[in-house]
Amino acid sequence: MASREQFSSRTGFIMAAAGSAIGLGNIWGFPTQTASNGGAAFVLVYFVMAFCLAYPALMAELIIGRHARANAVTALQLISTGPRTRALGTGVGMFGVVVASLILSFYAIVAGWMLAYFMSPIAEFLGWNTASQWLIDSSLTRNLSAMALFMVLTVSIISQGITNGIEKWSTRLMPLLLLLLVALIIHVLQQPGAQEGLEVYLLPDINRINPSLVLNALGQAFFSLSLGVGTMLIYGSYLNRDSNLPRLGVMVTLVDSGIAFIAGLLIVPAVYVAQAYGAVIFNDDGSLVAGPQLIFQVLPTLFDSMEGLIGPLVALAFFLLMSIASLTSSISMLEVPVALTTEKYGLARPKATILIGILITAASTIILLNFDQLFEAVIAFTTVYSQPLLGALLCVFVGWIWHRDNLLSEIKQGDPNIESTLFWKIWPSYVRIVCPLLILATFIQSLVN
Ligand code: TRP
């Protein structure tokens, strides 16, 4: 095999991993989940879930990946100890690849909407009013074209590989994302109604904490950190031996939760500002609007109410932000099947990327053609059921199947003093027992409900 590519620097890895983690899950999912789950109470539980369950699972993936320096299937086969665990490894790895591809197939649809809404004000500036309107009217052709365009962008970055593709684009796009986010927050917080939104977001109502809130927080944390399907495993495999994994993992978890929290400072107040401008922000049952309605109806009311050019400019910035966040996430999903086909079946990267890109575009097309039956179902199957289950299985691999001495010597790489840290003392048994049990318990609870 040709020499394997690596991230060229620590920053490069952090940008790429944060780019994967930070996506629609942070800027859309987290704020709306917070708003509909009791405000700050959800934020609190979310942070506990992120650091107590998602972070250990993230470490499991990064450590397996760096050790094996390979895609998920090959990696799990490598650390297995006999024919049975090898078969289990193949199964878990393959299932992860399928789930990652399915996640991309619905993610590309939503990201396509973001692109369309980003391009609409541009068309308006150019005086192409029909095109501008077409871009924001939900039609099958609009949905198909926008999704396909987004897939073309994703494929073109991934076909360029690790340093020139994933790392370069993440390092370019992530700072831009933060800049746009902060600028939008400053703008929105000065509008009427923002104060009320801030209060809803920041003042906890502890009585709202219940099992379903905890489950939602866990699911949100796993989705947000891109766990279970081998995304973080493959990013870990592009790290060099002397990187300090536990610390990198903490940074990624912190940055991801931090951006989610900051995004809430934008979205929740923005909804209340939109209300001040006449948008209806509560459903009939008194709950706050969420989902597509929030992003594509409530927020545009806010943008439309702004004077002159400001409205379209803010809309453009907002949907650019959403598009960028989606793109640095979608490339990390596509890398999962691409790494498998290039490494295991020897396909050249550009060819593999295009081939898989076409397959996933076909899957997205099928979802769009049967939207009512498939869209929600695919999301639930992948994110609610498969991701936590796969996450628990990966913990089992690290805790029970991988030879303990090899595991410990892998953790030592990159940090000679690790034996004196809390991570060393707690994590190995934690990931062996506590993580799988807690994930399964929450999972079973969701089946019962
Ligand atoms: N974490 C991203 C977000 O918050 C989405 C994402 C990227 C993802 N890669 C993933 C989710 C792999 C699940 C699995 O939007």
Residues whose N, C-alpha, C, O or C-beta is under 5 A from the ligand:
A	BS01	LIG	S20 A21 I22 G23 L24 G25 N26 I103 F223 S224 L225 S226 L227 V229 T231 S329 S332 M333
